[in-house]
Amino acid sequence: MDKKILSAAIAGALAGSMAFAANADVTLYGQVDLSIDSVDIDASPALNGDDINMNSNQSAIGVKGSEDLGNGLKAIFMLEYEVDVSGGDTSTTGVTGRDQWIGLQGNFGKLRAGTASTTYKAHSASIDPFYRTSLQARNHGLQSRLHSQAGANGEGRMTNAIHYDTPDFNGFGASLNYSFDDSCTPTSTAPCTGDDDAYSLGAKYSNGPLYAFVSYVTSDKGGDDDATQIGGKYSFGDFAVYAQYEMDGGLIGGSTTAINQTVDGADLWHIGGSFTMGNAMVYAAYGQGDDSSAAANTEYDAWTIAGQYSFSKRTMVYAGFNQVSCDAGGWSNNAT
C-alpha cells in the first residue's frame, strides 16, 4: 500500500504578555497552523482513494505565567487548549485540553503536576523541523504513535502526572514523568488489577551544535509494555542532520491499555537532514519500521521532502510531500 500526502500551509504564532498582580507575569500565546492536504491511498479496491482537505494541525491558544516567591523560587502554571480553525471539529465545544499544569521552579529544577508531554515525546519533538504541522514525523511513519494522543498509559501527553526536570548541568539534563492510575476506582473492574502507574524518563545533552537524548516509556501494565529510544541532532553551518531509533518492548506494536501482552518488536528508525538559505529551509528524511513478532508482513518505509519560508520569527509557509509504502497493515501502529 502506498499513501502519499502533499501539503501546503501557512502557520502563525501569537504571543503577548500582560501583568498579573504585583509580582506575577502572565503570557498569552498561541499557534495557528492551517494546511491543505492532498491524500492518495493505493491499496485494496475498498481502500483506494484520493481526497483534498483543509486541516488544522494542533492549532492552540494558551496562557502561562509565573510568580516570584523569593530566594530563587517561582510558582509556575500553564493552561493550553487546542482549537480547530478549519471548522472540522465535531466536539461539543470545539476545544480540547493540551498541556495544563501547576508547579514550582527553583535551583532544584522544575516540578509540575497535571498534564504535560512525556520525556519520550518531548525529546523527539526537538528533532522534527515540521513538528505540529501536517508533515510532522509522528504522523507519517518516521516516529511512533507514542509521540501522540493523551492519557495515563504511556501516550505522548501524560495525564494525572507528576513531572520533574533537573537543572541544566553544563548541557546535561534529565526528566521524569509519573502518572497515577486513573482507571482504578471503588467500582472498577478489569483492567484495574493492580498498581499500573505509567512513567517515562530520560536524559539529554545540548551544547553547541550537538543535541542528543535517550528516553524510556512504559504503561506499567505487565508483560511487554515499554519502548526505548535514542536520537539526536548535529548542526554544522547551514546544515543539520537528524537521527532516531525506537526499540519496541511491546508498547508500540501492542496496546497501551492491554495487560500482560506478548507482542513486541515494532522497531522503527529515521534519518534526515536540512539546509537553510536565509529565510528558507529545505528538509528530507527517510525511515523504516518493522514488527518482527507479527504473523503478517508489517514492514514499511517512509520518506518526506519539504520546505518552508519564514517571513518572521512567528510567521512561515511550508509545502511538502510524504509517502509511506507497505504491505497490508504494515504501518498502522506507527502512523495515522
N, C-alpha and C positions, 0 to 999 in steps of 0.2 A: 504494500500500500504506500502511496506517495501522498503527502499532504504539503501543500505549498501556501505560503502566506505572503502577500505583497501589501506593504503598509505605507501610508503617507499621513503625517500628523503634524499638528502644531501644539506645542506644550508651553505652558507659562507657569510661573510661580509667583505667589503673592506673599509679601512679608511686610510686617509693620510692627510697631511696638507702642505701648502706652503705659503710663504709670498706674500702678495699682497699689494703693495705700502708701504709707510714708517710705517704707524701706523695701518694697516689693516691686519686681519688674514682671510684666506680663507681655507676651508677644503673640500677636495674631498672625498666623501664617497659613499657607495653603499651596496646593499644586493642582493644575488643571491639565490633563493630557487627553486629547481627543484625536482618534485616528479613524481613517477609512481603510478597512481591511478587505482584500480580495482573497478568498479561500477556494482552493481547488483540491478536492479529495478524489483520488483514483483508487478504488478498492473493488469490492463485490458490487454487482449491479444495484443492490439495495443501499449501498453506502456512497456510491459515486455522487458528486455534487459540486456545483460552483455557486458561490454566493459573494455578495458585496454588502458589507455592513459598516455602520458607524459605531464605534465603541469608545467608552470612557474607561481609561486604564488607571485604576486606583487613584482617580481624582479625589482630593480630600481637602478639608479645611480643619484647622485646629487652633488650640490656644495652649501655650505653655508658659511657665513662669517660675520664679524663684524668689525667696526672701532671705536676706542676710540675717542669720541668727547670732552672729558674732563668733570670734575665735576660729574663723575659717569654716564654720558650719553653715550650710544653706538648706532650707526646705525647698523642695522642687516638685513640680507636677506637670502632667501633660494630659490633654483631652483631645483626641483626634477622631474625626468622622469621615468615612468615605461617602461620596455622593456620585450619582450617575448623571453627568451633564448631557449625555446623549438622549436621555428620556427613556431609556430602555429598562430602568429598574422597575420590577414588578412588586417590590415590597410595599407595605402599608405606608411607610414614611419616606422611602427612597434614601434612607440614611442608614449606614452600617458603622458600628464602632470599630476603631482600629486601636492603636496604642493608647492606653488610658491607665495612668498610674500616678501614685504619690510617692515621695521618698525623701531621703536625706543625702547630702553630698558634702564631703569634707576631706581631710587628709587621709582618711581611711579608704577613700574611694567613693563609690556611689551605690546606695542601697534603695531599691524601689519595690513597691508592692502593687500588684494589679495585673494588667495585660501588656505585654511587650514582646518584641521579636526574640526568638531563641538565639543563643550564641551560634548555633549551627546555621541559621538563616542569615544572621547579621554579617557573618564573615563572608559568605558567598556574595551577598549583595554588593560588597565593596569591589568585586572584580567583574561586575557586569556594567559596561558603559551605557546600556539601554535598560537598566533596571526601572521598573514601574512605567514602562511603555509597552506598546503592543508587540515589540520584538524582544522582550526580556527573556533571558536564558531559561528561567524556570518554567516557562510555558511551552518551550519548543525543543525539549529533549536534551538540552545542554546541562541542565541542572534538574534534580529530582523534585518530586511533589512535596518533599519535606520542607521546601522553602515557601510553601503556600498554605492557605487556609488558617484557621484559628481553632484552638481547643486545648484540652488538658491531657492529650495522649501523644504528644510528640510532633504536633503540627508546627508550621512556621511561626505563628504568633501564639505564645503560650499564655493561657488564661489562668486565673486563680493562683497566681505565682509570685514568688519572691525572686528578684533579680539583683545580682551583685556583680559590680565591675571593680576591679582593683585600680589603684592609681597607676599612672604611667611610670615605668622604671626604665628610663633610657631607651624607650621604644618598645619594651616588653609590657604586655598586659594580659590579664586573664579574666574570665567571667563565668558565672554560674546562674542557671535558671532552674527553679524547683517548683513544680506545680502540685498543689494539694488536690487530691482526687475529688472531682465534682459529681461523680456518678454514684457515690455511696451515701444514701440517706436512710433513715429508720425504716422506710418501706421498700428499699431497693431489692431487686432480685439480680440474677446474673446479668452483666459480668461483674457484679460487685462481690468478689470472692476474697478480697484481701487488700493489703496496702499496695496500691499500684500507682504511686505518685511519680509522674514523668519528670525527667530532668535533662538538661543539656549543659555541657561545659566545654571550655576550650581555651586556647591561648593564641596570641598573635604577636607579631613583631613588625613594627612600622617605623622605618628610619631611612630618610633619604629616598633613593629610588626603589627600595625593596619593601614589599608588604607580603608577609607570609603568615599562614594560620594552620591550625589543626583543631578540629572540634568533633564532638560526640553528642548523640541524642538517643534517648530510649523512652519508650512508652511505659516501661517497667511492668509489663503485663505477664512476663514469664516466657520462657522459650526463646524463639528468635524474634527479638523485639527492639533492635537498635540499628544504628548506622554510624559510620565514622568517615570524616572527610579531611583531606589535606589539599591546600592550594595556595595560590599567591599571585602576585603581580610584580613585574620589574619594568621600570621606565628608564629609557636612555635617549636623551634628546627629545625629538618629536615622536619617538616610537615607544610603544608599550606592549608587553606580552603578558598573557594571562593563561593560567592552567589550574585545573581542579580534578581531583579523583575522589569519587564517593564509593565506599566499600559497604555493601549492604549486609546487615546482620538480621534481616527479616522485616525491618520497618519500611523499606522502600518497596520490596516485592510483595509484601503481605498486607495486612490490615493494621491500622494504628489502634484499633479497638479490640482486636482478637486476643484471646488468652491462649498461652502455650502453643503458638503457631510454630510450624516447622518449615516454612518456606523462606529461603534466603538466596543470596547470590545475584540480585539485580544490580550489579555494579554498573557505574557509568563514569565517563570522563569527558573532558573537553579541553581544547587549547584554542587560543585566539590571539589576535594582535590588532593594534590600532595605530594610525598615523595621523597626526594633527598638523594642519596647514593653516595658520592664522586662526580664524573663527570656524574653520571646517575640520571635521574629523571623519575618517573612514575606518570601518571595523569589519573584521571577518573572523569567524570561529567555526570549528568542526568538532563533533563529538560522536561517541558511540555508547550504546547501552546493551546490556545482556541480562538474562535471567537464567543462569545455568541450572537451576533446580526445577524449572518448569518443564512440563511434558511437551508443550508445543514450542516451536522455534520463535523466540521473542526477541531476537536480536534486531537492532535498528541502528541507523546512522542519521545524523542531523547536521545541517550546516546553515549558517546565517551570514549574509553580507549586507551591510547597512552604512548609511552616512548621516551626519547631522550638521547643521549650521546654526551657530549661536549668534543671535542678534545682540544679546547682552548676557549678563550672568543669570538672568531669570527667564529669558525667552529664547526658544530654539524651535527649529523644524527638523524633521527627520523622515527618511524613507528607507525601505529595505526589503529584503526577500529572505524567506526561510523555507527549507524543505526537510521533511522527515521521510525516510524510506525504510520500510519494514515489512515483515510478514504479518499475518493477521494477529492483532492483539499485542504486537511487539513493543509498543510504546505507551500503553495505557497507564502503566504505573509511574511513568517518568515525565509525562507531559499531558496537556489538556487540549 
